[in-house]
């Protein structure tokens, strides 16, 4: 394994920009709120799933659901060598599968099929070279496999210290338009209340989509948007069919050894400019019985999801409905942990917890049927997961909320919230704006 320490910078953006001309460049960005940033490009092999089936490049490929293909790609790439240099022992990634699972990707068996849009249902790359930024030590390294030729290694190092080509400036040609009219939104919330009264469900995560037309590169907006979000599960992926930009604060599943963790979010208040007003919003959220009830319902659902593959008795909740503050919003965040049972692989754990309960509702199967019946727009990449899975067995993944996707000049984003019997449609409609309104306004007001 080739390793070279690079000069440190607080942000990975400039160095990542040098990789954007390579195939499938991907940034996983803790946005100054976590320890690690990961930069990769030029995967050895790629796979993506369309409604017509799987497409593969660089390897023989496999069939099955997304989790089976993910496992096959990791196995084809080979397990990481045991002679990992000491300085790389703590790194989150040295070789493995990175990608996204869209909400329409098949999850736990028996769940209803979901509509798809014009993005692949899932996309994976097998990456074995890149950079890691360690904000704890304030150090940065790049790595590549020993098999990489000396000349290619030198070209890679030179690229990482070069001046990146500027991205095409982003400009909206048409402002964001909600795809769910207010009257439709109010009527759908009323129908959800009817489902709850009838005993079908306890909570439904109802979302709405927004669209705008634009020119230029979505990447050019990322430096400004990350300053607004300050979220620990951000990312950007440039793919042949479009750009994915994620500003997520929410972890889906993390696995380190046999330890599992998930951190669902339920409960939101918008940040305020004045410190006193901001503190008042936080206190109101902490005191909200409705928001705590939403969070606890999802906590129970996710305890059950983790329990499917956990050592009996190991599921625990060390943090319930804790206040965490991000760039745009305050949230209530719960931490759930467990120990992975022997004989269970990471793809099995992911499959049987996907999609995340915080963006479906409870009980999961029934509310997913309701979501398909009510929501007028397909979720696509939204409410899925962006992840890395290192060949040594480490995994981390987010819920792709606060996410934008661009394809052929069409920009999409989404926002939603958990609907219970106490929900008032006007307040829920405003919560959607609290979550993504600041981002949409920032895009509409970018300087020329």
Secondary structure, 3 states (H helix, E strand, C coil): CEEEEECCCCCCHHHHHCCCCCCCCEEEECCCCCCEEEEECCCCEEEEEECCEEEEECCCCCCCCHHHHHHHHHHHHCCCCCCCCHHHCCCCCCCEEEEEECCCCCCCCCCCCCCCCCCCCEEEEEECCEEEEECCCCEEEEEECCCCCHHHHHHHHHHHCCCCCCCCCCEEEEEEEECCCHHHHHHHHHHHHHHHHCCCCCEEEEEEEEEEEEECCHHHHHHHHHHHHCCCEEEEEEECCEEEEEEECCEEEEEECCEEEEECEEEEEECCCCHHHHHHHHHHHHHCHHHHHHHHHHHHHHHHHHHCCECCCCCEEEEEEEEEECCCEEEEEEEEEEEECCCCCHHHHHHCCCCCHHHCEECHHHHHHHHHHHCCCCCCCCCCEEEEEECCCCEEEECCCCEEEEECCEEEEEEEEEECCCCCHHHHHHHHHHHHHHHHHHHHCCCC
